[in-house]
Amino acid sequence: MAIYHLSVKPVSRGAGRSATAAAAYCAAERVLDHTTGQVFDYTRKCGVEHAEIVLPIEATKRDINWARDRQQLWNAAEFAEKRMDARVAREYEVALPQELTKAQRLELTRTFSQELANRYGCAVDFALHTPHRAGDERNFRAHILTTTRQIEATGLGAKTSIEWADTDRAKRGLSSGKEEIAEIRERWAVLTNEKLQTLGHEARVDHRSLEAQGIEQEPTVHLGPAVHGMQRRGMATEVGARIEAEAQERLELAAELGRLQREIEQVNRSIIELSTDIRAALTARDTRQSQMAAMRSNAEANQTNEQMREAAREQWLEYREQRAGKGMDVGLEEDTEAIPGRQKGHEIPDDDFSL
């Protein structure tokens, strides 16, 4: 599945970095720093699929092409800054969805880079990197360097708005630098999801933190290029050891969570089985109660019929006794109106009162 990652880091002299070295590393090229005479040669570096410089549309309309030369561009960035701790470039590192092809990853990165160039009027130097041989094979990424100053016909001009202090941004009606970065992070997520959706992929990314998404998961740790290089050369690093220890802890925690999840699933299955048994027992009870109610109803009906028959029989016997006491022959023609239960035109079968 696609993973969201976008980090923004300053390329600052105060941290011992230079724009020329960063550009040479990202593009896997050879760049000579004119200010120091130092050569940064990363042409033997593997894994760079594509490198390209994007300029603002306005600069293209004005036919400004000098900034398309990587060495000239980043030497201009170094010359433009005088302070010893100056920020000479800004670096964005983004994770590219593994679901995309090389051409699709290039198109997505180029679109994002062009938006940055147009938004700030700066030059954008990006490079697509493939996964490390010893790393995760899904780790496609792009390194994007932007100038801290706007592109002009003869060189670099004023500082871009993202480099302004928050007080200066507020005077111009702009949000804080932190909010500006948040907007850029969200824009990368939008572009990525639009590309995935257009190509028919179900995967999506979310620029929000895990906490904001309501996901209880520890964020992963990213190793920098220096640590990766040292580890590939077989050198032990404190960062690597710490990350390995944290990874082991996460594995143990994941195993424990997996065990608990299996227990929960077993309990849920038991509850379902118990619920099924209870429903079956209730159904059987209701069936038995219905059957018993029907039997009681039949018994009551039979009892009522028997009582009626017994009462009629007693009346018949009483009538016979009365007739016998008067010396009347019971077998002779009777007065039908005097016989209980008999009317003219209605005969009572003899077998109903047989003794």
C-alpha positions in Angstrom: 0.0 0.0 0.0 1.1 3.6 -0.6 2.8 5.3 2.3 2.9 9.0 3.0 6.2 10.7 3.6 7.3 14.3 3.1 10.0 15.9 5.1 11.3 19.4 4.7 14.9 20.2 5.7 17.0 23.3 5.3 20.4 23.1 3.6 22.3 25.3 5.9 26.0 26.3 6.2 25.5 26.3 9.9 24.9 22.5 9.8 28.0 22.0 7.6 26.1 21.6 4.4 26.3 23.2 1.0 23.9 23.5 -2.0 26.5 22.3 -4.4 27.1 19.1 -2.4 23.4 18.4 -1.9 22.7 18.9 -5.6 25.6 16.6 -6.6 24.4 13.9 -4.2 20.7 14.1 -5.2 21.4 14.0 -9.0 24.4 11.6 -8.7 26.5 14.1 -10.7 29.8 15.9 -10.4 29.6 19.5 -9.2 32.5 21.9 -8.7 32.0 24.5 -5.9 33.5 27.7 -7.2 33.6 29.3 -3.7 35.8 26.6 -2.2 37.2 24.8 -5.2 35.9 21.5 -3.8 34.6 18.9 -6.2 31.6 16.8 -5.2 31.5 13.7 -7.4 28.7 11.3 -6.9 28.7 9.9 -10.5 29.4 6.4 -9.1 26.3 6.6 -7.0 23.6 4.1 -8.1 19.8 4.3 -7.9 19.1 7.7 -9.5 16.4 7.1 -12.2 16.0 10.6 -13.4 17.2 14.2 -12.5 15.7 17.4 -13.8 15.6 21.2 -13.1 12.2 22.9 -13.3 11.8 26.7 -13.5 8.7 28.9 -13.0 6.4 29.3 -16.0 7.1 33.1 -15.8 10.9 32.4 -16.1 10.3 30.1 -19.1 8.2 32.9 -20.8 11.1 35.3 -20.3 13.5 32.7 -21.8 15.6 32.4 -18.6 17.7 29.3 -19.2 20.9 29.8 -17.3 19.4 28.1 -14.2 18.9 24.8 -16.1 22.7 24.2 -15.6 23.0 22.4 -12.3 26.5 23.5 -11.5 25.8 27.1 -12.4 22.5 27.2 -10.5 23.8 26.0 -7.2 27.0 28.0 -7.3 24.7 31.0 -7.8 22.9 29.9 -4.6 26.2 29.8 -2.7 27.3 33.2 -4.1 24.0 34.9 -3.2 24.4 34.2 0.6 27.0 36.0 2.7 26.3 34.8 6.2 28.3 31.9 7.6 25.1 30.2 8.9 23.0 31.1 5.8 20.3 28.8 4.4 21.4 28.1 0.8 18.7 25.7 -0.3 15.6 23.9 0.9 15.2 20.1 0.5 12.0 18.1 0.3 12.1 14.4 0.4 8.9 12.5 -0.6 7.9 8.9 -0.8 6.6 7.8 -4.2 3.8 5.2 -4.3 5.1 1.7 -5.3 1.9 1.2 -7.3 3.1 3.7 -9.9 5.5 3.0 -12.8 8.7 4.9 -13.4 7.0 7.2 -15.9 4.1 7.8 -13.5 6.4 8.6 -10.6 8.3 11.0 -12.8 5.0 12.8 -13.9 3.8 13.1 -10.3 7.2 14.5 -9.0 7.4 16.9 -12.0 3.9 18.2 -11.3 4.7 18.8 -7.6 8.0 20.5 -8.5 6.4 22.8 -11.1 3.8 23.9 -8.4 6.7 24.7 -6.0 8.5 26.7 -8.7 5.4 28.7 -9.7 4.4 29.2 -6.0 7.7 30.7 -4.9 9.3 31.8 -8.2 12.3 29.6 -7.5 14.3 26.9 -9.3 13.5 23.3 -8.4 16.1 20.5 -8.9 14.5 17.0 -8.4 15.8 13.5 -8.7 14.0 10.1 -8.5 15.7 7.5 -6.4 15.1 3.7 -6.5 15.2 1.6 -3.3 18.6 0.7 -1.8 19.8 -2.8 -2.7 19.8 -3.8 1.0 16.7 -1.8 1.9 12.9 -2.1 1.4 12.2 -2.7 -2.3 9.1 -0.5 -2.1 11.1 2.6 -1.0 10.8 4.7 -4.1 11.4 8.4 -3.3 12.3 11.8 -4.7 14.8 14.4 -3.5 13.7 17.9 -4.3 16.0 20.9 -3.9 14.6 24.4 -4.2 16.5 27.7 -4.2 15.8 30.1 -1.4 15.7 33.0 -3.8 13.7 33.8 -6.9 15.0 33.3 -10.4 16.0 36.4 -12.3 17.5 36.9 -15.8 21.0 37.5 -14.4 21.0 35.4 -11.3 19.1 34.9 -8.0 17.0 37.7 -6.7 14.9 38.3 -3.5 14.2 35.6 -0.9 11.2 33.5 -1.6 8.2 34.0 0.7 8.6 30.6 2.5 12.0 31.8 3.8 10.5 34.9 5.4 10.3 35.2 9.1 6.8 34.9 10.6 6.7 38.6 11.5 7.3 39.5 7.8 4.8 37.0 6.6 2.2 38.4 9.0 2.8 41.9 7.7 2.0 40.7 4.2 -1.1 38.8 5.3 0.4 35.4 5.1 0.2 32.5 7.5 3.1 31.3 9.6 5.9 29.2 8.1 4.7 26.1 10.0 1.2 26.5 8.5 2.8 27.0 5.0 4.7 23.7 5.4 1.4 22.0 6.5 -0.2 23.3 3.3 2.6 21.9 1.2 2.3 18.5 2.9 -1.4 18.4 2.2 -0.9 19.4 -1.4 1.5 16.5 -1.9 -1.1 14.1 -0.5 -3.8 15.6 -2.8 -1.6 15.2 -5.9 -0.6 11.7 -5.0 -4.2 10.5 -4.3 -5.4 12.2 -7.6 -2.8 10.2 -9.5 -3.7 6.9 -7.8 -7.4 7.5 -8.4 -6.9 8.4 -12.0 -4.9 5.2 -12.6 -7.5 3.0 -10.8 -5.6 2.2 -7.7 -7.4 1.8 -4.4 -4.5 2.9 -2.2 -4.5 6.4 -0.7 -2.2 8.4 1.5 -2.9 10.8 4.3 -0.7 13.7 5.3 -2.0 13.9 8.8 -0.2 12.5 11.8 -1.2 9.0 13.1 -2.7 10.7 16.2 -4.8 13.0 14.0 -6.0 10.0 12.1 -7.0 8.2 15.3 -4.4 5.4 14.6 -2.6 4.0 17.6 0.7 3.1 15.9 4.3 4.2 16.5 5.7 6.2 13.5 8.6 4.6 11.7 12.2 5.9 11.9 14.0 7.1 8.8 17.7 6.5 8.4 19.6 9.3 6.7 22.0 8.8 3.8 25.1 9.0 6.0 23.9 6.2 8.3 22.8 4.1 5.3 26.3 4.6 3.7 28.1 3.6 6.9 25.9 0.5 7.4 26.5 -0.6 3.8 30.2 -0.4 4.5 29.8 -2.6 7.5 30.3 0.1 10.1 28.4 0.0 13.3 26.5 3.2 14.2 24.8 4.3 17.4 21.7 5.4 15.4 21.6 2.0 13.7 21.9 0.1 17.0 19.2 2.2 18.5 16.9 1.7 15.6 17.5 -2.1 15.6 16.7 -2.1 19.4 13.5 -0.1 18.7 12.6 -2.4 15.8 13.1 -5.5 18.1 10.8 -3.9 20.7 8.2 -3.2 18.0 8.4 -6.8 16.8 7.9 -8.1 20.3 5.0 -5.7 20.8 3.5 -6.7 17.5 3.8 -10.4 18.5 2.1 -9.7 21.9 -0.6 -7.7 20.1 -1.1 -10.5 17.7 -1.5 -13.0 20.5 -4.0 -10.8 22.2 -5.9 -10.3 19.0 -6.1 -14.1 18.5 -7.5 -14.5 22.1 -10.1 -11.8 21.4 -11.1 -13.5 18.2 -11.4 -16.8 20.1 -13.6 -15.2 22.8 -15.7 -13.6 20.1 -16.2 -17.0 18.4 -17.2 -18.5 21.8 -19.7 -15.8 22.3 -21.2 -16.4 18.9 -21.4 -20.1 19.5 -23.0 -19.5 23.0 -25.4 -17.0 21.5 -26.4 -19.6 18.8 -26.9 -22.3 21.5 -29.0 -19.9 23.6 -31.1 -19.0 20.6 -31.6 -22.7 19.8 -32.6 -23.4 23.4 -35.1 -20.5 23.4 -36.6 -21.7 20.2 -37.0 -25.2 21.5 -38.6 -23.8 24.7 -41.0 -21.7 22.8 -41.9 -24.7 20.6 -42.5 -26.9 23.7 -44.6 -24.2 25.3 -46.7 -23.8 22.2 -47.2 -27.6 22.0 -48.2 -27.8 25.7 -50.6 -24.9 25.3 -52.2 -26.6 22.4 -52.5 -29.9 24.4 -54.1 -28.0 27.3 -56.5 -26.3 25.0 -57.5 -29.7 23.5 -57.8 -31.3 26.9 -60.0 -28.4 28.2 -62.2 -28.8 25.1 -62.5 -32.5 25.6 -63.3 -32.0 29.2 -66.0 -29.5 28.4 -67.6 -31.9 25.9 -67.4 -34.8 28.4 -69.0 -32.6 31.1 -71.8 -31.7 28.7 -72.4 -35.4 27.9 -72.4 -36.3 31.6 -74.9 -33.6 32.4 -77.2 -34.7 29.6 -76.9 -38.3 30.7 -77.9 -37.4 34.3 -80.9 -35.5 33.1 -81.9 -38.5 31.0 -81.6 -40.9 33.9 -83.5 -38.5 36.2 -86.3 -38.3 33.6 -86.5 -42.1 33.4 -86.8 -42.3 37.1 -89.6 -39.8 37.2 -91.4 -41.6 34.5 -90.9 -44.9 36.3 -92.2 -43.5 39.6 -95.4 -42.5 37.8 -95.9 -46.0 36.5 -95.3 -44.8 32.9 -93.7 -47.0 30.4 -90.5 -45.3 29.3 -90.6 -47.1 26.0 -94.0 -45.6 25.1 -94.5 -42.4 23.0 -93.3 -39.6 25.2 -94.2 -36.0 25.2 -91.3 -34.6 23.3 -91.7 -31.2 25.0 -91.2 -32.8 28.4 -88.0 -34.5 27.6 -84.9 -32.4 28.3 -82.9 -31.7 25.2 -85.6 -32.9 22.8 -88.0 -30.8 20.8 -90.3 -31.5 18.0 -88.5 -32.1 14.9 -85.3 -32.7 16.7 -84.5 -36.2 17.7 -81.7 -37.1 20.1 -79.9 -40.3 19.0 -80.5 -43.1 21.4 -76.8 -44.0 21.5 -76.0 -40.6 23.1 -77.6 -41.7 26.4 -77.1 -45.4 26.3 -76.4 -46.9 29.6 
